[in-house]
Amino acid sequence: MSPKSVWTSFRSFIWDTDSHLKSPEERKLVRKLDFALLTIGCLGFFLKYLDQNNITNAYVSGMQEDLKMFGNQYTYATTAYTVAYAVMQVPSTLIIQKIRPRYWLTAMEVGWGTFTLAQAGMTNVSQLYAFRFLIGFFESSFFPCMLYVLGSWYTKTELAKRTAIFHMTAPLGSAFSGYLQAAVYKNLNGHHGIAGWKWLYIVCGGMTIPVGIVTFFFYPDVPHNTRAWYLSAEEIEIARDRVNKAGKAAPAKISTATFLRAARRWRWYAFTLGYVLYGSGCAATSYFAIWLKAEGFSVTERNVIPTGSNLISAFCVVLWGFLSDYTGSRFLFVILPLVYGLVPNGILAVWPASVGLKEFAFLTDGVQLMTAIFYTWANEVCSDDNEERAFVVSSMNGFQYAVAAWLPIVIFPQTEAPSFRKGFPATFGFVIAALVVIAIIQVLVLREGRKRASYRD
């Protein structure tokens, strides 16, 4: 076998299983899309999670004391962010049906970078609430719009791994936030009379704004309206032909009928409920650093140790994505990681005396992170209706954050830290409920497939 044939076989095995069937022109198109979409998407999402999660690192690194935060004020601050984030999920994917995604996402990213930077000037808790709300508002569009755009360009053999690579940057951003705060606290704390936690906001905001500006020049929008300067007319035609062959519906005018059509189908209800339950079952790791602080770990250890959970999550979400594309199964790599989630959530629900066992549970809770495959599944099941696809994908994330806006106040009040005797048993129950709903979704997907097959016959 020639070296070229060996490379072609390897590329088909490790990357796209149909790579050898694509023309050189199509492979070149996909490489350009990967460079533009994954570079912008990964950088933006990395920074989104860096900016979203730096409140935890700042809180355990001196912000609590400087802003005189008491009781459940930390929870209220995260709720302010979550409320704004949830409210804009569905509107954002509908807005980009009218406004080019690159215009909208550029404005949103520059906006959240600006307000992240401004947090360095906070002097009281009320200002923290306001800034967290504004950051949540501007960050809200990035994730659902990226998922929609990825689903608009890529085919069944390509989508899961690319969504996974995109989503991998979320736990990496969370992990890097810990490393960054540890480094900032060590090297910049007190520099120019500015506290270390304030330097974290300055550094994060200064990184985000330039990436938002780059988005304006490189984001390709969607195949049906792209004017990307790096795509030739022939490549745009190939892209449109690809999505047509994949059965992806072209954009249509949004009207009341759009929502009524979605309301008459099972997809919106089942995928949204399943994702809300799954997302609620992933909440445990958010309290890792708070537990470490209660156990007497140092500031550096509180910031660095939880990054282990984030790195495990990043590895697993990519692994599930590659295996899902390679096998062609979405259901299998949604349900199997979540089955493992019963283990760490079960340990935390019991709350054993062993510090090592609890640390193991916090660290490995991220194995259940299969968000990318869940969204890929929804993207593909709804591919025959562009507007329903946008509505379902954004609703999944939006409703999950809507629940997250109030649920932590009820089950994770800071006054019950660090054992959270309502919170951890609840996340264990959510994992069980999510498994039931996911099984139901698979039954409905198979039934829908049989109906389509019978119509063709």
C-alpha positions as CSV (number, residue, x, y, z in Angstrom):
1,M,0.0,0.0,0.0
2,S,1.4,3.4,-1.0
3,P,2.0,6.1,1.7
4,K,-0.8,8.1,0.2
5,S,-3.2,5.2,0.5
6,V,-2.1,4.6,4.1
7,W,-2.7,8.2,5.0
8,T,-6.2,8.1,3.3
9,S,-7.1,5.0,5.3
10,F,-5.9,6.5,8.5
11,R,-7.7,9.8,7.9
12,S,-11.0,7.9,7.2
13,F,-10.5,6.0,10.5
14,I,-9.5,8.8,12.8
15,W,-11.4,11.7,11.3
16,D,-14.2,11.4,8.8
17,T,-15.2,7.9,7.8
18,D,-16.3,9.0,4.3
19,S,-13.2,11.1,3.7
20,H,-12.1,8.8,0.9
21,L,-15.4,9.3,-0.9
22,K,-15.1,13.1,-1.0
23,S,-13.7,14.9,-4.0
24,P,-10.5,17.0,-3.4
25,E,-12.6,20.1,-3.7
26,E,-15.0,19.0,-1.0
27,R,-12.1,18.0,1.3
28,K,-10.6,21.5,0.7
29,L,-14.0,23.1,1.6
30,V,-14.2,21.1,4.8
31,R,-10.7,22.1,5.8
32,K,-11.6,25.7,5.3
33,L,-14.7,25.4,7.4
34,D,-12.8,23.5,10.1
35,F,-10.2,26.3,10.3
36,A,-12.8,29.1,10.4
37,L,-15.6,27.6,12.5
38,L,-13.6,25.6,14.9
39,T,-10.9,28.2,15.5
40,I,-13.5,31.0,16.1
41,G,-15.9,28.6,17.9
42,C,-13.2,27.1,20.2
43,L,-11.5,30.4,21.1
44,G,-14.9,32.1,21.7
45,F,-16.3,29.2,23.8
46,F,-13.0,28.8,25.7
47,L,-13.2,32.5,26.6
48,K,-16.9,32.4,27.4
49,Y,-16.3,29.7,30.0
50,L,-13.2,31.4,31.3
51,D,-15.3,34.6,31.8
52,Q,-18.4,32.7,33.0
53,N,-16.5,30.7,35.7
54,N,-14.0,33.2,36.9
55,I,-16.5,34.3,39.5
56,T,-15.8,31.0,41.4
57,N,-12.1,31.5,41.2
58,A,-12.4,35.2,42.2
59,Y,-14.8,34.3,45.1
60,V,-12.4,31.8,46.7
61,S,-9.4,34.1,46.1
62,G,-10.4,37.2,48.0
63,M,-13.5,38.7,46.3
64,Q,-15.8,37.3,49.1
65,E,-13.9,39.2,51.7
66,D,-13.3,42.4,49.7
67,L,-17.0,42.8,48.7
68,K,-18.2,41.6,52.1
69,M,-20.3,38.8,50.7
70,F,-22.4,36.9,53.2
71,G,-25.0,34.1,53.2
72,N,-26.3,33.2,49.8
73,Q,-25.0,36.3,48.0
74,Y,-22.7,34.2,45.8
75,T,-25.7,32.1,44.7
76,Y,-27.7,35.2,43.9
77,A,-24.8,36.5,41.8
78,T,-24.7,33.3,39.8
79,T,-28.5,33.4,39.5
80,A,-28.3,37.0,38.0
81,Y,-26.0,35.6,35.3
82,T,-28.2,32.5,34.7
83,V,-31.4,34.5,34.4
84,A,-30.1,36.7,31.6
85,Y,-28.4,33.8,29.9
86,A,-31.6,31.7,29.9
87,V,-33.8,34.5,28.6
88,M,-31.8,35.1,25.5
89,Q,-31.3,31.5,24.3
90,V,-34.3,31.1,22.0
91,P,-34.4,34.8,20.8
92,S,-30.7,34.6,19.7
93,T,-31.2,31.7,17.3
94,L,-34.3,33.5,15.9
95,I,-32.4,36.8,15.5
96,I,-29.7,35.2,13.4
97,Q,-32.4,34.1,11.0
98,K,-32.7,37.8,10.2
99,I,-29.3,39.2,11.0
100,R,-26.1,37.6,9.8
101,P,-24.6,35.5,12.6
102,R,-21.1,37.1,12.3
103,Y,-22.6,40.6,12.9
104,W,-24.6,39.4,15.9
105,L,-21.9,37.2,17.5
106,T,-19.2,39.9,17.1
107,A,-21.3,42.4,19.0
108,M,-22.2,39.9,21.7
109,E,-18.6,38.8,22.2
110,V,-17.2,42.3,22.4
111,G,-20.0,43.1,24.8
112,W,-19.3,40.4,27.3
113,G,-15.5,41.0,27.1
114,T,-16.1,44.7,28.0
115,F,-18.3,43.9,31.0
116,T,-15.9,41.1,32.2
117,L,-13.1,43.8,32.2
118,A,-15.3,46.2,34.0
119,Q,-15.8,43.8,37.0
120,A,-12.3,44.8,38.1
121,G,-13.8,48.1,39.3
122,M,-16.5,46.5,41.6
123,T,-16.7,47.8,45.1
124,N,-19.9,46.1,46.4
125,V,-22.2,43.2,45.8
126,S,-24.9,45.2,44.0
127,Q,-22.4,46.0,41.3
128,L,-21.5,42.3,41.1
129,Y,-25.2,41.4,40.5
130,A,-25.5,44.0,37.7
131,F,-22.3,43.0,35.9
132,R,-23.1,39.2,36.1
133,F,-26.5,39.9,34.6
134,L,-25.0,41.9,31.7
135,I,-22.3,39.3,31.1
136,G,-25.0,36.6,31.0
137,F,-27.0,38.6,28.5
138,F,-24.1,39.1,26.1
139,E,-22.7,35.5,26.5
140,S,-26.1,33.9,25.9
141,S,-26.0,33.9,22.1
142,F,-22.7,32.2,21.5
143,F,-23.4,28.6,22.3
144,P,-26.9,28.1,20.7
145,C,-25.9,30.1,17.6
146,M,-22.6,28.1,17.2
147,L,-24.5,24.8,17.5
148,Y,-27.1,25.9,14.9
149,V,-24.3,27.1,12.5
150,L,-22.3,23.9,12.9
151,G,-25.4,21.9,12.2
152,S,-26.0,24.0,9.1
153,W,-22.6,23.1,7.5
154,Y,-21.6,19.6,8.5
155,T,-23.0,16.2,7.6
156,K,-23.7,13.1,9.7
157,T,-20.2,11.7,9.5
158,E,-18.7,15.1,10.5
159,L,-20.9,16.8,13.0
160,A,-20.5,15.0,16.4
161,K,-16.7,15.2,16.5
162,R,-16.6,18.9,15.5
163,T,-19.4,19.7,18.0
164,A,-17.3,17.8,20.6
165,I,-14.1,19.7,19.8
166,F,-16.1,22.9,20.1
167,H,-17.6,21.9,23.4
168,M,-14.3,20.5,24.7
169,T,-13.2,24.1,25.1
170,A,-15.8,24.7,27.9
171,P,-14.1,22.5,30.5
172,L,-10.7,23.6,29.2
173,G,-11.8,27.2,29.8
174,S,-13.0,26.3,33.3
175,A,-9.7,24.5,34.0
176,F,-7.6,27.4,32.6
177,S,-9.5,29.8,34.8
178,G,-8.1,27.9,37.8
179,Y,-4.6,27.9,36.5
180,L,-4.9,31.6,35.5
181,Q,-6.2,32.7,38.8
182,A,-3.5,30.8,40.6
183,A,-0.8,32.4,38.5
184,V,-2.5,35.9,38.7
185,Y,-2.8,35.6,42.5
186,K,0.8,34.6,42.8
187,N,2.3,37.1,40.5
188,L,0.0,40.1,40.4
189,N,-1.8,40.2,43.7
190,G,-1.3,43.7,45.0
191,H,0.5,44.9,41.9
192,H,-0.3,48.6,41.4
193,G,-2.5,48.3,44.5
194,I,-5.0,45.9,42.7
195,A,-6.1,42.7,44.3
196,G,-5.4,39.4,42.5
197,W,-9.0,38.6,41.8
198,K,-9.5,41.9,40.1
199,W,-6.4,41.2,37.9
200,L,-8.2,38.0,36.8
201,Y,-11.1,40.0,35.3
202,I,-8.7,42.5,33.7
203,V,-6.7,39.6,32.0
204,C,-9.9,37.7,30.9
205,G,-11.6,40.8,29.4
206,G,-8.4,41.8,27.6
207,M,-8.3,38.4,25.9
208,T,-11.9,38.3,24.9
209,I,-12.4,41.6,23.1
210,P,-9.8,40.9,20.3
211,V,-11.3,37.5,19.6
212,G,-14.7,39.1,19.2
213,I,-13.3,41.5,16.6
214,V,-11.7,38.6,14.6
215,T,-15.1,36.9,14.5
216,F,-16.4,39.7,12.3
217,F,-13.8,38.9,9.5
218,F,-13.8,35.1,9.6
219,Y,-17.2,33.8,10.6
220,P,-18.8,32.2,7.5
221,D,-22.5,32.6,8.5
222,V,-24.6,29.6,7.0
223,P,-24.4,28.0,3.5
224,H,-27.5,29.6,2.1
225,N,-26.3,33.2,2.8
226,T,-22.5,33.0,3.2
227,R,-20.3,35.7,1.7
228,A,-17.1,34.4,3.3
229,W,-14.1,36.0,1.5
230,Y,-12.1,32.7,1.7
231,L,-14.8,30.6,0.0
232,S,-15.0,30.5,-3.8
233,A,-18.3,30.4,-5.7
234,E,-17.6,26.7,-6.5
235,E,-17.0,25.9,-2.8
236,I,-20.2,27.6,-1.8
237,E,-22.1,25.6,-4.4
238,I,-20.5,22.4,-3.1
239,A,-21.5,23.4,0.5
240,R,-25.1,23.9,-0.5
241,D,-25.2,20.7,-2.4
242,R,-23.8,18.8,0.6
243,V,-26.5,20.1,3.0
244,N,-29.2,19.4,0.4
245,K,-28.1,15.8,0.1
246,A,-28.0,15.5,3.9
247,G,-31.6,16.5,4.0
248,K,-31.1,19.7,5.8
249,A,-33.9,22.1,5.2
250,A,-33.2,25.6,3.8
251,P,-34.2,28.7,6.0
252,A,-37.8,29.8,5.7
253,K,-39.8,32.7,7.0
254,I,-40.5,32.5,10.7
255,S,-44.1,32.9,11.7
256,T,-46.6,31.6,14.2
257,A,-46.9,28.5,12.1
258,T,-43.2,27.8,12.9
259,F,-43.9,27.4,16.6
260,L,-47.2,25.6,16.1
261,R,-45.5,23.1,13.9
262,A,-42.9,22.4,16.6
263,A,-45.6,22.2,19.3
264,R,-47.4,19.5,17.4
265,R,-44.3,17.2,17.4
266,W,-42.6,15.3,20.2
267,R,-39.1,16.6,19.4
268,W,-39.2,19.9,21.3
269,Y,-40.7,18.4,24.4
270,A,-38.6,15.3,24.7
271,F,-35.2,16.9,23.8
272,T,-35.8,19.9,26.0
273,L,-36.9,17.8,29.0
274,G,-34.1,15.3,28.6
275,Y,-31.5,18.0,28.4
276,V,-32.8,19.9,31.4
277,L,-32.6,16.8,33.5
278,Y,-29.2,15.9,32.2
279,G,-27.9,19.4,32.7
280,S,-29.3,19.6,36.2
281,G,-27.5,16.2,36.9
282,C,-24.2,17.8,36.0
283,A,-24.3,20.5,38.7
284,A,-22.2,18.7,41.4
285,T,-18.7,19.7,40.1
286,S,-19.6,23.4,40.4
287,Y,-19.2,23.1,44.2
288,F,-15.7,21.3,44.1
289,A,-13.7,24.5,45.0
290,I,-16.1,25.4,47.8
291,W,-15.7,21.9,49.3
292,L,-11.9,22.3,49.0
293,K,-12.0,25.6,50.8
294,A,-14.1,24.1,53.6
295,E,-11.5,21.2,53.9
296,G,-8.7,23.8,54.5
297,F,-7.0,23.6,51.1
298,S,-4.8,26.6,50.1
299,V,-5.9,29.3,47.7
300,T,-3.7,27.8,45.0
301,E,-5.0,24.3,45.6
302,R,-8.7,25.5,45.5
303,N,-8.0,26.9,42.0
304,V,-5.9,24.1,40.6
305,I,-7.3,20.8,41.9
306,P,-10.8,21.3,40.3
307,T,-9.1,21.7,36.9
308,G,-8.5,17.9,37.0
309,S,-12.3,17.4,36.7
310,N,-12.4,19.9,33.7
311,L,-9.5,18.1,31.9
312,I,-11.2,14.7,32.3
313,S,-14.4,16.3,31.0
314,A,-12.6,17.7,28.0
315,F,-11.0,14.4,27.1
316,C,-14.3,12.5,27.5
317,V,-16.4,14.8,25.5
318,V,-14.0,14.5,22.5
319,L,-13.8,10.7,22.9
320,W,-17.6,10.4,22.9
321,G,-17.8,12.6,19.8
322,F,-15.2,10.7,17.8
323,L,-16.7,7.3,18.8
324,S,-20.2,8.6,18.0
325,D,-19.2,9.7,14.5
326,Y,-17.2,6.5,13.9
327,T,-20.0,4.2,14.9
328,G,-22.8,6.4,13.6
329,S,-24.7,6.0,17.0
330,R,-25.8,9.1,18.9
331,F,-28.0,7.3,21.4
332,L,-25.3,4.9,22.6
333,F,-22.8,7.7,23.4
334,V,-25.5,9.8,25.1
335,I,-26.7,7.1,27.4
336,L,-23.4,5.3,28.3
337,P,-21.6,8.3,29.8
338,L,-24.7,9.2,31.8
339,V,-24.9,5.7,33.2
340,Y,-21.4,6.3,34.6
341,G,-22.7,9.5,36.1
342,L,-24.6,7.4,38.6
343,V,-21.3,6.5,40.3
344,P,-19.9,10.0,41.3
345,N,-23.4,11.5,41.9
346,G,-24.2,8.4,44.1
347,I,-21.1,8.9,46.2
348,L,-21.8,12.6,46.7
349,A,-25.5,11.8,47.5
350,V,-24.3,9.5,50.3
351,W,-21.5,11.9,51.4
352,P,-19.1,9.4,52.9
353,A,-16.5,10.4,55.6
354,S,-13.6,9.6,53.2
355,V,-12.1,12.8,51.8
356,G,-10.4,10.8,49.0
357,L,-13.7,9.2,47.9
358,K,-15.4,12.5,47.7
359,E,-12.5,14.0,45.8
360,F,-12.7,11.0,43.4
361,A,-16.4,11.7,42.9
362,F,-15.9,15.4,42.2
363,L,-13.0,14.7,39.8
364,T,-14.7,12.0,37.7
365,D,-18.2,13.5,37.6
366,G,-17.2,15.0,34.2
367,V,-17.0,11.6,32.6
368,Q,-20.8,12.0,32.0
369,L,-20.3,15.1,29.9
370,M,-21.7,14.1,26.5
371,T,-23.4,17.5,25.7
372,A,-21.9,17.6,22.2
373,I,-23.5,14.3,21.2
374,F,-26.9,15.2,22.8
375,Y,-26.9,18.4,20.7
376,T,-25.7,16.6,17.6
377,W,-28.6,14.1,18.0
378,A,-31.2,16.9,18.2
379,N,-29.6,18.7,15.3
380,E,-29.9,15.6,13.1
381,V,-33.3,14.5,14.2
382,C,-34.7,18.0,13.4
383,S,-32.6,18.5,10.2
384,D,-35.7,18.4,8.0
385,D,-37.0,21.6,9.5
386,N,-34.5,24.5,9.8
387,E,-36.6,26.7,12.1
388,E,-37.6,23.8,14.3
389,R,-33.9,22.8,14.6
390,A,-33.0,26.3,15.7
391,F,-35.9,26.4,18.2
392,V,-35.2,23.0,19.7
393,V,-31.4,23.5,20.0
394,S,-31.8,26.9,21.7
395,S,-34.7,25.7,23.9
396,M,-32.6,22.8,25.3
397,N,-29.9,25.1,26.6
398,G,-32.3,28.0,27.4
399,F,-34.7,25.9,29.5
400,Q,-31.8,24.2,31.3
401,Y,-30.4,27.6,32.3
402,A,-33.9,28.8,33.2
403,V,-34.1,25.9,35.7
404,A,-30.5,26.6,36.8
405,A,-31.5,30.2,37.6
406,W,-33.6,29.1,40.6
407,L,-32.7,25.4,41.4
408,P,-29.4,26.1,43.1
409,I,-31.0,28.5,45.5
410,V,-33.4,25.7,46.5
411,I,-31.0,22.7,46.6
412,F,-27.6,24.3,46.9
413,P,-27.9,27.2,49.4
414,Q,-24.5,28.3,50.6
415,T,-25.7,28.0,54.2
416,E,-25.6,24.2,53.7
417,A,-22.1,24.1,52.2
418,P,-20.1,22.0,51.7
419,S,-22.2,18.8,52.1
420,F,-25.4,20.2,50.5
421,R,-27.7,17.5,51.8
422,K,-30.5,18.5,49.4
423,G,-28.3,19.2,46.4
424,F,-26.2,16.1,45.8
425,P,-29.1,13.6,46.3
426,A,-31.1,15.8,43.9
427,T,-28.4,15.6,41.2
428,F,-28.3,11.8,41.6
429,G,-32.1,11.7,41.0
430,F,-31.8,14.0,38.0
431,V,-29.3,11.6,36.4
432,I,-31.8,8.7,36.8
433,A,-34.7,10.7,35.4
434,A,-32.5,11.8,32.4
435,L,-31.7,8.2,31.6
436,V,-35.4,7.4,31.5
437,V,-36.2,10.3,29.1
438,I,-33.3,9.5,26.9
439,A,-34.5,6.0,26.5
440,I,-37.9,7.3,25.5
441,I,-36.3,9.7,22.9
442,Q,-34.6,6.7,21.3
443,V,-37.9,4.9,21.0
444,L,-39.6,7.9,19.4
445,V,-36.7,8.4,17.0
446,L,-36.9,4.8,15.9
447,R,-40.6,5.0,15.5
448,E,-40.3,8.2,13.4
449,G,-37.7,6.4,11.2
450,R,-40.0,3.5,10.6
451,K,-42.8,5.8,9.6
452,R,-40.5,7.6,7.1
453,A,-39.4,4.3,5.6
454,S,-43.0,3.1,5.2
455,Y,-43.9,6.4,3.4
456,R,-41.0,5.8,1.0
457,D,-42.2,2.3,0.3
